């Protein structure tokens, strides 16, 4: 059976990328089996040469993964290997999707929401561009969507701020680890997002926002959604790359038109002119193409709680219900449960829709 440490370690082996890692797991049977395989066994795997074999058997990936586990436990992070049923299902359509994702947020079920719309655009938008972005988010709110963007300057953070302002769930895909927020100016909005959404990254918590990480981040933004909206972008850049990836994955791409003379709309106009994107002026345009129902303003339904709770689970839920918010330390003390068992039970109840995790490892009851 796989262990989380081995799954994380697999992503930390030098020169073993997403595709190679999946090949290794496919042939060996599990991440744990990869590290236990002999050189003879590894040589039989197509595309696995002597350098990779040495890296598997001599790297300190397992030690680094152990440190990552400590961070995950301390900060309430959800680690998701690509074989995990909670992993974003849409992403699995991409052959080079991340093998591991780290999610910090209010509801892990959001990653597989029924309707997911990604919003991208320039880091230096016009006031008109920001206004259009906000209007689109407001119009989409009634369709019960999850908004995904990259928490970058410009259109990204505009989409996140508007989503938070009107209580639309939204997730930021980071080009660095969850140990920091980049840009630092967006720390406050990032924490706000945790209340009805979250942050997700394929990188370990110490990974810095290096330039090469952001094109990789873009493939996650494109791969997670049903529809991608490009609000303002130049003829080249990250948004155009994201649109290209989304199109390749058979995701519907939408582009906001601009004046021919406006360089910040050159990319948007090009996508429309070359039939790579649908023209969008309002949320109804997107809904029509996606064949979504008429807007319904309704509170997201909570997953019904399974009825066969054991006595300990009943006691746990009752304790949480009796407090507006309660920390994991207070729960452990009140119920006299070992931290490991308590964490496991809390996670299971969260998956079943009974509890919600708040920042600081605090919990509230749902339903």
C-alpha positions, -999 to +999 in steps of 0.1 A: +000+000+000+012+035-008+022+059+019+018+096+016+055+101+023+064+080-007+039+098-029+053+132-020+089+119-023+082+107-059+076+143-069+109+154-054+133+130-073+156+150-096+147+146-133+115+127-126+087+149-139+049+143-140+049+119-170+079+099-158+065+095-123+032+082-137+052+057-158+071+045-128+039+041-107+022+023-136+049-003-139+058-007-102+023-006-089+026+022-064+048+051-053+062+030-024+071+002-048+091+026-069+115+032-040+117-005-033+124-016-068+158-030-077+180-015-105+172-046-126+134-040-122+138-002-130+158-009-161+129-028-176+107+003-176+106+022-209+123+056-207+140+050-174+178+052-178+207+049-154+206+086-143+170+084-132+176+050-115+205+065-095+184+095-086+156+073-073+179+052-052+203+079-040+182+110-036+171+124-002+135+127-015+121+106+014+138+128+039+125+160+022+090+144+020+091+138+058+097+175+063+068+183+040+045+160+060+053+180+092+043+213+074+011+196+061+000+184+095+009+217+112-010+239+087-041+218+079-030+211+043-048+185+022-022+165+001-037+149-030-019+123-051-033+119-086-048+085-077-068+101-049-105+102-057-106+138-043-080+150-069-095+174-095-109+150-120-108+175-149-070+178-145-065+141-151-074+146-188-040+162-192-011+137-196+013+160-178-010+170-149+007+172-115+012+140-096+007+158-062-014+188-052-014+206-019-047+223-010-055+247+018-091+257+020-126+256+034-140+227+014-120+201-006-151+192-025-148+225-044-120+210-065-146+189-083-174+215-084-201+210-110-192+243-128-157+257-128-147+288-146-111+301-148-104+338-153-070+351-166-056+382-181-029+409-180-011+419-149-016+456-159-053+459-168-071+490-178-099+503-155-123+491-182-108+456-181-111+454-143-147+466-145-156+440-171-140+413-150-160+423-120-192+423-140-185+389-154-180+375-119-211+391-107-231+377-136-217+342-131-225+342-094-261+330-100-249+299-118-232+283-088-197+284-103-163+280-087-139+307-100-102+298-105-074+321-111-037+326-103-036+353-075-013+374-097-015+412-101-042+426-124-071+405-137-063+375-114-066+394-082-096+414-095-114+381-101-105+369-066-115+401-048-149+404-065-156+367-058-148+371-021-169+403-020-200+386-032-193+352-016-185+333-048-162+303-040-128+308-056-095+291-057-060+305-063-035+283-081+000+292-069+033+291-087+051+285-054+047+265-022+020+271+004+047+283+029+044+318+015+021+341-006+033+358-037+029+386-043+030+395-006+006+424-013-021+397-018-017+380+016-049+396+029-071+385+000-054+350+001-066+346+037-100+358+028-102+332+001-098+304+027-133+313+040-150+302+009-124+286-014-087+281-010-052+280-024-037+251-043-001+243-054+018+214-069+050+226-051+064+218-017+060+245+009+095+259+006+094+264-032+099+300-042+080+318-070+106+311-097+098+322-132+097+287-146+069+277-122+043+300-136+038+283-171+034+251-151+009+268-129-010+279-160-016+244-171-034+237-137-056+268-142-065+256-177-069+220-167-092+225-137-120+243-155-149+238-179-146+273-193-117+298-195-123+335-198-095+358-211-103+394-201-074+415-213-041+402-227-014+412-251-006+392-282+018+370-262+022+360-226+009+337-199-028+342-206-023+332-242-004+301-231-032+293-207-058+297-235-038+274-258-036+247-231-073+250-224-082+247-260-060+216-263-079+201-234-112+207-252-121+234-227-144+262-239-124+294-242-140+328-240-124+362-248-135+397-241-132+419-273-113+452-272-105+481-295-082+472-324-058+499-313-056+486-277-024+465-273-039+450-241-067+435-261-046+423-290-045+388-277-082+387-269-091+400-304-067+374-320-083+345-301-117+356-314-106+364-349-089+330-353-119+311-339-099+300-308-123+316-284-160+326-282-167+363-279-180+372-245-196+404-233-215+391-203-221+360-182-252+351-203-229+346-234-209+319-215-240+303-201-255+300-235-225+283-250-222+260-220-259+253-220-263+260-184-297+265-168-311+299-160-294+316-130-306+304-096-295+322-066-292+295-040-269+285-012-246+257-020-261+225-006-241+206+019-234+170+015-258+149+035-243+133+065-241+095+065-263+082+093-241+054+106-218+074+129-200+056+156-202+069+192-169+088+190-180+106+158-213+115+175-194+129+205-170+148+182-197+165+162-217+173+193-187+190+208-181+211+177-217+221+175-216+234+210-189+259+201-190+287+175-154+276+165-132+251+182-095+244+178-081+209+173-062+212+206-094+219+225-111+190+208-083+167+217-085+178+253-123+176+255-126+142+239-094+127+253-084+115+218-048+111+206-039+138+180-034+113+152-068+096+157-085+129+160-070+143+129-081+112+109-116+114+122-119+151+115-107+146+079-132+118+074-161+139+088-151+169+066-152+147+035-187+136+045-199+172+048-203+173+086-175+197+094-156+226+079-120+235+085-112+272+092-077+289+092-057+280+123-070+244+124-103+254+139-136+236+131-172+244+127-202+221+123-222+221+091-259+213+087 
